[in-house]
Amino acid sequence: MICLGIEGTAEKTGVGIVDSEGNILAMAGKQLYPEEGGIHPRLAAEHHAKWIPELIPQAIDESGLSYSDIDLISFSQGPGLGPALRIVATSARSLALSLNKPIIGVNHCIGHVEVGKLDTGAVNPVSLYVSGGNSQVIAYESGRYRIFGETLDIAIGNCLDHFGRETGLGHPGGPVIEKLAKQGSYIDLPYVVKGMDFSFSGLLSAALREAEKGTPMEDICFSLQETAFAMLVEVTERALSHTQKDEVMLCGGVSANSRLREMLRTMSEEHGAKFYMPEMKLCGDNGVMIAWLGLLMCKQFGPMDLSQTGIIQKFRTDEVDIPWIDNTKSYLKLSDDLIAKGAESNIVKSSYFGEKAVLKDRIVKNYRIPEIDNKIRKARTKEEAKLLSDAKRAGVRTPVLYDIDLENKSILMEEIEGTMVKDVIDEDLSFRIGQEISKLHDSNIIHGDITSSNIMINGKGQLVFIDFGLGRYSDLDEDKAVDLLVLKKSLQSIDYKLALKYFAAVLKGYGNDRVANKISDIESRGRYTH
């Protein structure tokens, strides 16, 4: 089977032709370069309307095929800019009708992951997908691609482009920032990781303020890039640790940055995982990825009726069933004294005056520059020790703190013997978890990483919250909602079908509708928009 795919979610227009063996037969594209400002939806739509009629015959000529050889028309159904998506969908429908061929709409983000796997040979990776409009950490669990982490505001590509425009560096900003960063030194900028998510708006604002103060542009670019990329790699590392997969893949237009590739490769190697990145021409938006995903989807589900081909502007990655993935995992072999190798630290067997203990050792992260790494490790070690004690005062069980070593960034604490919640979760337990989280939040304690692996049941059947490594203090409903959202994503990775039922029980136990309502607001805010 041969598929022609049409891409046009933002500023790039692409047409690709692929056969069912994964052979790329043609790849044609054009990119819109705005004279000023960002990508305007109307201009993007006009760009697609102009170039799609020219790129289709160009791709046909390149492939050496005739129109009659095409078996399927595929198009990017979303997510993306509404006017741009409508042009693409209309073009695809017109082509399918004129050729009397079947049609299928596909998810743009999944297209990036699947074409990356096709090109690299990766089987089941944790993928960092970074572009102008999207920043997501994606991994397959329970029948679908799950978003383990994402931006809470703007995408990394948008952040870099915005900085470039505002400071006169030009658009796109990424390549210029990368070049200037090579001559820069570090200045302190905000590092914002919230659970499994990240935020770039505060970082962007701080970088722009430094520019207004006259700080050397090379130093700002170096620090902006190092800080933003360290945040992305940290969350990818957390997803890798949580899923226990042994492959990491980088995809999306920001993959062009050599420093980001270096950082992600270093992190992967430290975890014994294989690192993959597709050929650069396949990292940006392109028609090939849409054609290839169209073939995969059509093989499983058949083509769409025309009535199903409307655009989905906020098309979630985790809305699509993916039955073709091999979910085999290779587990990292731990040494005898190592209990766990987490994203942030090693958990090592120890003792304290004859009592079983664990040492949480925040090891150096070589993907981060020392200035950022030392700052984060020291601050989190200090904060975690305080949070463990304050959580107890709030009535929540946590490990007993024995000792803290700020020089080596380590904490010695009680070993909790019991079962992880993820192995025994049910509705009653979910309700109890909600009650305990409410106690933390009533004391303005944000756990920061409430996953089903960071809550245990001890021998007495009591809930014990562990790993406050990303914790902090906040009285904002927004931060409390993000805390709960981390747990929701964690439950979805266990059993997607039961996750909503479990999370509803958590919210019932939590008992604060104001904070609960904030969760849906965060989920809908700017997701997958360009």
PEFENMO-V301393 format. One record per pair of residues at least 12 apart in sequence whose C-alpha atoms are under 10 Angstrom apart, sorted by the first residue. I is the first residue (numbers start at 1). J is the second residue. If there is no record, write none. Layout:
# PEFENMO-V301393
i:j
I:J
I:J
This chain:
# PEFENMO-V301393
i:j
1:18
1:19
1:20
1:21
1:69
1:70
1:71
1:72
1:295
1:299
2:17
2:18
2:19
2:20
2:21
2:22
2:23
2:24
2:25
2:65
2:69
2:70
2:71
2:72
2:73
2:291
2:292
2:294
2:295
3:16
3:17
3:18
3:19
3:20
3:25
3:69
3:70
3:71
3:72
3:73
3:74
3:102
3:103
3:288
3:290
3:291
3:292
3:293
3:294
3:295
3:298
4:16
4:17
4:18
4:19
4:25
4:26
4:27
4:56
4:59
4:60
4:67
4:70
4:71
4:72
4:73
4:74
4:75
4:92
4:103
4:287
4:288
4:290
4:291
4:292
4:294
4:295
5:17
5:18
5:27
5:56
5:72
5:73
5:74
5:75
5:76
5:92
5:103
5:104
5:105
5:106
5:286
5:287
5:288
5:289
5:290
5:291
5:292
5:293
5:294
5:295
6:28
6:29
6:48
6:52
6:55
6:56
6:73
6:74
6:75
6:76
6:77
6:88
6:89
6:91
6:92
6:105
6:286
6:287
6:288
6:289
6:290
6:291
7:29
7:48
7:52
7:74
7:75
7:76
7:77
7:78
7:84
7:85
7:88
7:89
7:92
7:106
7:108
7:285
7:286
7:287
7:288
7:289
7:290
7:291
8:29
8:30
8:31
8:44
8:45
8:47
8:48
8:49
8:52
8:75
8:76
8:77
8:78
8:80
8:81
8:83
8:84
8:85
8:86
8:87
8:88
8:89
8:108
8:285
8:286
8:287
8:290
9:41
9:44
9:45
9:48
9:75
9:76
9:77
9:78
9:79
9:80
9:81
9:82
9:83
9:84
9:85
9:86
9:87
9:88
9:108
9:133
9:285
9:286
9:313
9:529
9:530
10:31
10:32
10:39
10:40
10:41
10:43
10:44
10:45
10:47
10:48
10:79
10:80
10:81
10:82
10:83
10:84
10:85
10:132
10:133
10:285
10:529
10:530
11:30
11:31
11:32
11:33
11:34
11:38
11:39
11:40
11:41
11:43
11:44
11:45
11:47
11:48
11:80
11:81
11:84
11:132
11:285
11:530
12:29
12:30
12:31
12:32
12:33
12:44
12:47
12:48
12:51
12:84
12:284
12:285
12:286
12:287
13:28
13:29
13:30
13:31
13:32
13:44
13:45
13:47
13:48
13:49
13:50
13:51
13:52
13:55
13:84
13:88
13:285
13:286
13:287
14:27
14:28
14:29
14:30
14:31
14:48
14:51
14:52
14:55
14:56
14:59
14:75
14:88
14:284
14:285
14:286
14:287
14:288
14:289
14:290
15:27
15:28
15:29
15:30
15:51
15:52
15:53
15:54
15:55
15:56
15:57
15:58
15:59
15:60
15:74
15:75
15:286
15:287
15:288
15:289
15:290
15:291
16:28
16:29
16:55
16:56
16:58
16:59
16:60
16:62
16:63
16:74
16:286
16:287
16:288
16:289
16:290
16:291
16:292
17:56
17:59
17:60
17:62
17:63
17:65
17:70
17:72
17:73
17:74
17:287
17:288
17:289
17:290
17:291
17:292
18:63
18:70
18:287
18:288
18:289
18:290
18:291
18:292
18:293
18:294
18:295
19:70
19:71
19:291
19:292
19:295
20:291
20:292
20:294
20:295
20:296
20:299
21:118
21:292
21:295
22:115
22:118
22:119
22:288
22:291
22:292
22:295
23:118
23:119
23:288
23:292
24:63
24:119
24:288
24:289
24:291
24:292
25:59
25:60
25:62
25:63
25:64
25:65
25:288
26:56
26:58
26:59
26:60
26:61
26:62
26:63
26:64
26:65
26:287
26:288
27:55
27:56
27:58
27:59
27:60
27:62
27:63
27:281
27:282
27:286
27:287
27:288
27:289
28:52
28:54
28:55
28:56
28:57
28:58
28:59
28:60
28:62
28:286
28:287
28:288
29:51
29:52
29:54
29:55
29:56
29:58
29:59
29:285
29:286
29:287
30:47
30:48
30:51
30:52
30:55
30:286
31:44
31:47
31:48
31:51
31:285
32:44
32:46
32:47
32:48
33:47
33:171
33:172
34:171
34:172
35:170
35:171
36:165
36:170
36:171
37:161
37:162
37:165
37:166
37:170
37:171
38:158
38:161
38:162
38:165
38:171
38:172
38:530
39:81
39:132
39:158
39:530
40:81
40:83
40:84
40:530
41:80
41:81
41:82
41:83
41:84
41:85
41:530
42:81
42:82
42:83
42:84
43:83
43:84
44:81
44:82
44:83
44:84
44:85
44:87
45:81
45:82
45:83
45:84
45:85
45:86
45:87
45:88
46:83
46:84
46:87
47:84
47:87
48:83
48:84
48:85
48:86
48:87
48:88
48:91
49:84
49:86
49:87
49:88
49:90
49:91
52:87
52:88
52:91
52:92
53:91
53:95
56:95
59:287
67:95
67:99
68:99
68:100
68:101
70:96
70:99
70:101
70:102
71:96
71:99
71:100
71:101
71:102
71:103
71:295
72:96
72:99
72:100
72:101
72:102
72:103
72:104
72:291
72:294
72:295
72:298
72:303
73:92
73:93
73:95
73:96
73:97
73:99
73:101
73:102
73:103
73:104
73:105
73:290
73:291
73:294
73:295
73:303
74:89
74:92
74:93
74:96
74:102
74:103
74:104
74:105
74:106
74:287
74:288
74:289
74:290
74:291
74:292
74:293
74:294
74:295
74:297
74:298
74:303
74:304
75:88
75:89
75:90
75:91
75:92
75:93
75:103
75:104
75:105
75:106
75:107
75:108
75:287
75:289
75:290
75:291
75:293
75:294
75:309
75:311
76:88
76:89
76:92
76:104
76:105
76:106
76:107
76:108
76:109
76:111
76:286
76:287
76:289
76:290
76:291
76:293
76:294
76:309
76:311
76:312
77:89
77:104
77:105
77:106
77:107
77:108
77:290
77:309
77:310
77:311
77:312
77:313
77:314
77:315
78:105
78:106
78:107
78:108
78:109
78:310
78:311
78:312
78:313
78:314
78:315
78:316
78:317
78:528
78:529
79:106
79:107
79:108
79:109
79:133
79:134
79:311
79:312
79:313
79:314
79:315
79:316
79:317
79:527
79:528
79:529
79:530
80:107
80:108
80:109
80:133
80:134
80:311
80:312
80:313
80:314
80:315
80:527
80:528
80:529
80:530
81:133
81:311
81:312
81:313
81:314
81:528
81:529
81:530
82:311
82:312
82:313
82:314
82:529
82:530
83:311
83:313
84:311
84:313
85:310
85:311
85:312
85:313
86:310
86:311
86:312
86:313
87:311
88:311
89:104
89:105
89:309
89:310
89:311
90:309
90:310
90:311
92:104
92:105
92:309
93:105
93:306
93:309
93:310
96:306
97:306
101:303
102:298
102:302
102:303
102:304
102:305
102:306
103:294
103:298
103:302
103:303
103:304
103:305
103:306
103:308
103:309
104:290
104:291
104:293
104:294
104:295
104:297
104:298
104:301
104:302
104:303
104:304
104:305
104:306
104:308
104:309
105:290
105:291
105:293
105:294
105:297
105:298
105:303
105:304
105:306
105:308
105:309
105:310
105:311
105:312
106:289
106:290
106:291
106:292
106:293
106:294
106:295
106:296
106:297
106:298
106:309
106:311
106:312
106:315
106:320
107:290
107:293
107:294
107:312
107:314
107:315
107:316
107:317
107:318
107:319
107:320
108:285
108:286
108:289
108:290
108:293
108:315
108:316
108:317
109:129
109:130
109:134
109:135
109:136
109:138
109:145
109:251
109:252
109:285
109:289
109:290
109:315
109:316
109:317
109:528
110:129
110:138
110:145
110:289
110:290
110:293
110:316
110:317
110:318
110:320
110:322
111:285
111:286
111:287
111:288
111:289
111:290
111:291
111:292
111:293
111:294
111:317
112:127
112:129
112:130
112:250
112:251
112:252
112:253
112:278
112:282
112:283
112:284
112:285
112:286
112:288
112:289
112:290
112:292
112:293
113:125
113:126
113:127
113:128
113:129
113:138
113:139
113:145
113:249
113:250
113:251
113:252
113:278
113:283
113:289
113:293
114:289
114:290
114:292
114:293
114:296
115:251
115:278
115:279
115:282
115:283
115:286
115:288
115:289
115:290
115:291
115:292
115:293
116:249
116:250
116:251
116:252
116:276
116:277
116:278
116:279
116:280
116:282
116:283
116:289
117:249
117:251
117:276
117:277
117:278
118:278
118:289
118:292
119:276
119:277
119:278
119:279
119:282
120:249
120:275
120:276
120:277
120:278
120:279
121:276
121:277
121:278
122:246
122:247
122:248
122:249
122:274
122:275
122:276
122:277
122:278
123:246
123:247
123:325
123:326
123:327
123:328
123:329
124:139
124:140
124:141
124:245
124:246
124:247
124:248
124:249
124:325
124:326
124:327
124:328
124:329
125:138
125:139
125:140
125:240
125:243
125:245
125:246
125:247
125:248
125:249
125:250
125:273
125:274
125:275
125:276
125:327
125:329
126:138
126:139
126:140
126:145
126:146
126:147
126:148
126:236
126:237
126:239
126:240
126:241
126:243
126:244
126:245
126:246
126:247
126:248
126:249
126:250
126:275
127:139
127:140
127:145
127:147
127:148
127:236
127:239
127:240
127:247
127:248
127:249
127:250
127:251
127:252
127:275
127:276
127:277
128:149
128:150
128:232
128:233
128:235
128:236
128:237
128:239
128:248
128:249
128:250
128:251
128:252
128:255
128:264
128:277
129:150
129:232
129:249
129:250
129:251
129:252
129:253
129:254
129:255
129:283
130:150
130:155
130:156
130:157
130:158
130:232
130:250
130:251
130:252
130:253
130:254
130:255
130:283
130:284
131:155
131:156
131:157
131:158
131:251
131:252
131:253
131:254
131:255
131:256
131:283
131:284
131:285
131:530
132:154
132:155
132:156
132:157
132:158
132:159
132:160
132:161
132:172
132:174
132:252
132:253
132:254
132:284
132:529
132:530
133:154
133:155
133:156
133:157
133:158
133:159
133:252
133:253
133:526
133:527
133:528
133:529
133:530
134:150
134:151
134:154
134:155
134:156
134:157
134:158
134:252
134:253
134:254
134:526
134:527
134:528
134:529
134:530
135:149
135:150
135:151
135:152
135:153
135:154
135:155
135:156
135:157
135:158
135:197
135:198
135:232
135:252
135:254
135:527
135:528
136:148
136:149
136:150
136:151
136:155
136:156
136:197
136:198
136:232
136:235
136:236
136:317
136:528
137:149
137:150
137:151
137:196
137:197
137:232
137:233
137:235
137:236
137:237
137:238
137:239
137:240
137:249
137:250
138:150
138:236
138:239
138:249
138:317
138:318
139:236
139:239
139:240
139:243
139:245
139:248
139:318
139:493
140:243
140:245
140:318
140:322
140:325
140:326
140:327
140:493
141:243
141:318
141:322
141:325
141:327
141:492
141:493
141:494
141:495
141:496
142:321
142:322
142:323
142:327
142:492
142:493
142:494
142:495
142:496
142:497
143:318
143:320
143:321
143:322
143:323
143:324
143:325
143:327
143:493
143:495
143:496
143:497
144:317
144:318
144:319
144:320
144:321
144:322
144:323
144:324
144:325
144:493
144:496
145:316
145:317
145:318
145:319
145:320
145:321
145:322
145:325
145:493
146:316
146:317
146:318
146:319
146:320
146:489
146:490
146:492
146:493
146:496
147:196
147:197
147:239
147:316
147:317
147:318
147:489
147:492
147:493
148:195
148:196
148:197
148:235
148:236
148:238
148:239
148:240
148:242
148:243
148:486
148:489
148:490
148:492
148:493
149:193
149:194
149:195
149:196
149:197
149:198
149:232
149:235
149:236
149:238
149:239
149:486
149:489
150:194
150:196
150:197
150:198
150:199
150:232
150:235
150:236
150:527
150:528
151:193
151:194
151:196
151:197
151:198
151:199
151:200
151:201
151:232
151:526
151:527
151:528
152:193
152:194
152:197
152:198
152:199
152:200
152:201
152:482
152:522
152:523
152:524
152:525
152:526
152:527
153:197
153:198
153:199
153:200
153:201
153:202
153:522
153:525
153:526
153:527
153:528
153:529
154:198
154:199
154:200
154:201
154:204
154:526
154:527
154:528
154:529
154:530
155:198
155:199
155:200
155:201
155:526
155:527
155:528
155:529
155:530
156:174
156:198
156:199
156:200
156:201
156:204
156:225
156:228
156:229
156:232
156:254
157:172
157:173
157:174
157:252
157:253
157:254
157:530
158:172
158:173
158:174
158:200
158:201
158:204
158:530
159:173
159:174
159:200
159:201
159:203
159:204
159:205
159:224
159:228
160:172
160:173
160:174
160:175
160:176
160:177
160:178
160:200
160:204
160:221
160:224
160:225
160:228
160:254
161:173
161:174
161:175
161:176
161:177
162:174
162:204
162:208
163:177
163:204
163:205
163:207
163:208
163:211
163:221
163:224
164:176
164:177
164:208
164:221
166:208
166:211
167:207
167:208
167:211
167:212
167:217
169:217
174:221
174:225
174:253
174:254
174:256
174:257
175:254
175:256
175:257
175:258
176:221
177:217
177:218
177:220
177:221
177:222
177:224
177:225
177:257
178:218
178:221
178:222
178:224
178:225
178:256
178:257
178:258
178:259
178:260
179:218
179:221
179:222
179:257
180:217
180:218
180:219
180:220
180:221
180:222
181:217
181:218
181:219
181:220
181:221
181:222
181:223
181:224
181:225
181:226
181:259
182:218
182:219
182:221
182:222
182:259
183:217
183:218
183:219
183:221
183:222
184:216
184:217
184:218
184:219
184:220
184:221
184:222
184:223
185:216
185:218
185:219
185:220
185:221
185:222
185:223
186:218
186:219
186:220
186:221
186:222
186:223
186:224
186:226
186:227
186:369
186:370
186:371
186:372
187:207
187:210
187:215
187:219
187:220
187:221
187:222
187:223
187:224
187:227
187:371
187:372
188:206
188:207
188:220
188:223
188:224
188:227
188:371
188:372
188:375
189:202
189:203
189:204
189:205
189:206
189:207
189:210
189:220
189:223
189:224
189:226
189:227
189:228
189:372
190:202
190:203
190:204
190:205
190:206
190:207
190:223
190:224
190:227
190:228
191:203
191:224
191:226
191:227
191:228
191:230
191:231
191:372
191:376
192:227
192:228
192:231
193:228
193:230
193:231
193:232
193:234
193:235
193:448
193:470
194:231
194:235
194:446
194:447
194:448
194:449
194:470
194:471
194:472
194:479
194:482
194:483
194:486
195:235
195:238
195:446
195:447
195:448
195:449
195:450
195:451
195:469
195:470
195:471
195:479
195:482
195:483
195:484
195:485
195:486
195:487
196:231
196:232
196:234
196:235
196:236
196:237
196:238
196:239
196:448
196:449
196:450
196:451
196:470
196:482
196:483
196:485
196:486
196:487
196:489
196:490
197:231
197:232
197:234
197:235
197:236
197:448
197:449
197:482
197:485
197:486
198:228
198:231
198:232
198:234
198:235
199:228
199:231
199:232
200:224
200:227
200:228
200:231
203:223
203:224
203:227
203:228
204:224
204:228
206:220
206:224
207:219
207:220
207:221
207:223
207:224
208:220
223:369
223:372
225:257
225:259
225:260
226:259
226:260
226:263
226:367
226:368
226:369
226:372
227:368
227:369
227:372
228:260
229:257
229:259
229:260
229:261
229:263
229:264
229:367
229:368
230:260
230:263
230:264
230:365
230:367
230:368
230:369
230:372
230:373
231:368
232:260
232:263
232:264
233:260
233:261
233:263
233:264
233:265
233:266
233:267
233:268
233:367
233:368
234:263
234:264
234:267
234:343
234:344
234:365
234:367
234:368
235:343
235:344
236:248
236:249
236:250
236:264
236:267
236:268
236:343
237:264
237:267
237:268
237:271
237:342
237:343
237:344
238:342
238:343
238:344
238:449
239:342
239:343
240:268
240:271
240:273
240:342
240:343
241:271
241:332
241:340
241:341
241:342
241:343
241:344
242:342
242:343
242:451
242:452
242:453
242:490
242:493
243:329
243:331
243:493
244:271
244:273
244:329
244:330
244:331
244:332
244:342
245:271
245:273
245:274
245:327
245:328
245:329
245:330
245:331
245:332
246:268
246:269
246:271
246:272
246:273
246:274
246:275
246:328
246:329
246:330
246:331
246:332
247:268
247:269
247:271
247:272
247:273
247:274
247:275
247:276
247:329
247:330
248:264
248:265
248:267
248:268
248:269
248:273
248:274
248:275
248:276
248:277
249:261
249:264
249:265
249:268
249:274
249:275
249:276
249:277
249:278
250:264
250:265
250:275
250:276
250:277
250:278
250:283
251:276
251:277
251:278
251:279
251:280
251:282
251:283
251:284
252:277
252:278
252:280
252:281
252:282
252:283
252:284
252:285
253:280
253:281
253:282
253:283
253:284
253:285
254:280
254:283
254:284
255:277
255:278
255:279
255:280
255:283
255:284
256:277
256:279
256:280
256:281
256:283
256:284
259:367
260:367
261:275
261:276
261:277
262:367
263:365
263:366
263:367
263:368
263:369
264:276
264:367
265:277
265:367
266:365
266:366
266:367
266:368
267:343
267:365
267:366
267:367
267:368
268:367
270:365
270:366
270:367
271:332
271:341
271:342
271:343
272:331
272:332
272:333
273:330
273:331
273:332
296:322
296:323
296:324
297:320
297:321
297:322
297:323
297:324
299:324
300:321
300:322
300:323
300:324
301:321
301:323
313:527
313:528
313:529
314:524
314:526
314:527
314:528
314:529
315:527
315:528
315:529
316:527
316:528
317:528
318:492
318:496
335:348
336:348
336:349
337:349
337:350
338:350
338:358
338:359
339:358
339:359
340:360
341:360
341:361
342:360
342:362
343:362
343:363
343:365
344:360
344:361
344:362
344:363
344:364
344:365
344:377
344:380
344:467
344:469
344:470
345:359
345:360
345:361
345:362
345:363
345:364
345:365
345:377
345:409
345:410
345:467
345:469
346:358
346:359
346:360
346:361
346:362
346:363
346:410
347:359
347:360
347:361
347:362
347:410
347:411
347:412
348:360
348:361
348:412
349:412
349:415
350:412
350:413
350:414
350:415
351:402
351:412
351:413
351:414
351:415
352:402
352:403
352:412
352:413
352:414
353:402
355:414
355:415
356:413
356:414
356:415
356:416
356:417
357:399
357:400
357:401
357:402
357:412
357:413
357:414
357:415
357:416
358:399
358:402
358:411
358:412
358:413
358:414
358:415
358:416
359:402
359:403
359:404
359:410
359:411
359:412
359:413
359:414
359:415
360:381
360:404
360:409
360:410
360:411
360:412
360:413
360:467
360:469
361:377
361:381
361:405
361:408
361:409
361:410
361:411
361:412
362:374
362:376
362:377
362:378
362:380
362:381
362:408
362:409
362:410
362:411
362:469
363:377
363:408
363:409
363:410
364:377
364:408
364:409
365:377
374:407
374:409
376:409
376:470
377:406
377:407
377:408
377:409
377:410
377:469
378:405
378:406
378:407
378:408
378:409
378:410
379:406
379:409
379:469
379:470
380:406
380:409
380:410
380:468
380:469
380:470
380:471
380:472
381:404
381:405
381:406
381:407
381:408
381:409
381:410
381:411
381:468
381:469
381:470
382:404
382:405
382:406
382:409
382:410
382:411
382:469
383:468
383:469
383:470
383:471
383:472
383:473
384:401
384:404
384:411
384:447
384:467
384:468
384:469
384:470
384:471
384:472
385:400
385:401
385:402
385:403
385:404
385:410
385:411
385:412
385:413
385:468
385:469
386:401
386:468
386:471
386:472
387:440
387:445
387:446
387:447
387:467
387:468
387:469
387:471
387:472
387:473
388:400
388:401
388:413
388:445
388:447
388:465
388:466
388:467
388:468
388:469
388:471
389:401
390:440
390:443
390:444
390:445
391:436
391:439
391:440
391:441
391:443
391:444
391:445
391:446
391:447
391:465
391:468
392:439
392:440
392:465
393:439
393:440
393:443
394:436
394:438
394:439
394:440
394:441
394:442
394:443
394:444
394:445
395:436
395:439
395:440
395:443
396:435
396:436
396:437
396:438
396:439
396:440
396:462
396:463
396:464
396:465
397:436
397:456
397:462
397:463
397:464
397:465
397:466
398:413
398:414
398:416
398:455
398:456
398:463
398:464
398:465
398:466
398:467
398:468
399:412
399:413
399:414
399:415
399:416
399:464
399:465
399:466
399:467
400:412
400:413
400:414
400:415
400:416
401:413
401:414
401:415
402:414
416:456
416:457
416:458
416:459
416:464
416:465
416:466
417:456
417:457
417:458
417:459
418:456
418:457
418:458
418:459
418:460
418:461
418:462
418:463
418:464
419:453
419:455
419:456
419:457
419:458
419:459
419:461
419:463
419:464
420:452
420:453
420:454
420:455
420:456
420:457
420:458
420:463
420:464
421:433
421:451
421:452
421:453
421:454
421:455
421:456
421:457
421:463
421:464
422:451
422:452
422:453
422:454
422:455
422:456
422:490
422:491
422:493
422:494
422:495
423:452
423:453
423:456
423:494
424:452
424:456
424:457
425:452
425:491
425:494
425:495
425:499
425:502
426:498
426:499
426:501
426:502
426:505
427:498
427:499
427:501
427:502
427:503
427:504
427:505
427:506
428:502
428:505
428:506
428:509
429:457
429:463
429:502
429:505
429:506
429:509
430:491
430:501
430:502
430:503
430:504
430:505
430:506
430:507
430:508
430:509
430:510
431:502
431:503
431:504
431:505
431:506
431:507
431:508
431:509
431:510
431:511
432:462
432:463
432:505
432:506
432:507
432:508
432:509
432:510
433:452
433:455
433:463
433:464
433:465
433:503
433:505
433:506
433:507
433:509
433:510
434:484
434:503
434:504
434:505
434:506
434:507
434:508
434:509
434:510
434:511
434:512
435:505
435:506
435:507
435:508
435:509
435:510
435:511
436:463
436:464
436:465
436:506
436:509
436:510
437:450
437:465
437:480
437:483
437:484
437:506
437:507
437:509
437:510
438:480
438:506
438:507
438:509
438:510
438:511
438:512
439:510
440:473
440:480
441:473
441:474
441:475
441:476
441:477
441:479
441:480
441:481
441:483
441:510
442:475
442:480
443:473
443:474
443:475
444:472
444:473
444:474
444:475
444:476
444:477
444:479
444:480
445:468
445:471
445:472
445:473
445:474
445:475
445:479
445:480
445:483
446:468
446:470
446:471
446:472
446:473
446:474
446:475
446:476
446:479
446:480
446:481
446:482
446:483
446:484
447:465
447:466
447:467
447:468
447:469
447:470
447:471
447:472
447:473
447:479
447:480
447:483
447:484
447:486
448:467
448:468
448:469
448:470
448:471
448:472
448:473
448:479
448:480
448:482
448:483
448:484
448:486
448:487
449:466
449:467
449:468
449:469
449:470
449:471
449:482
449:483
449:484
449:485
449:486
449:487
449:490
450:465
450:466
450:467
450:468
450:470
450:471
450:482
450:483
450:484
450:485
450:486
450:487
450:488
450:489
450:490
451:465
451:466
451:467
451:483
451:484
451:485
451:486
451:487
451:488
451:489
451:490
451:491
452:465
452:486
452:487
452:488
452:489
452:490
452:491
452:493
452:494
453:465
453:466
453:467
453:487
453:490
453:491
454:466
454:467
454:468
454:487
455:467
471:483
476:515
477:514
477:515
477:516
477:517
477:518
477:519
478:515
478:516
478:518
478:519
478:521
478:522
479:515
479:518
479:519
480:515
480:516
480:518
480:519
481:514
481:515
481:516
481:517
481:518
481:519
481:520
481:521
481:522
482:515
482:516
482:518
482:519
482:522
482:523
483:519
484:503
484:506
484:507
484:510
484:515
484:516
484:519
485:503
485:516
485:518
485:519
485:520
485:522
485:523
487:499
487:503
487:506
488:500
488:502
488:503
488:504
488:506
488:519
489:503
491:503
504:516
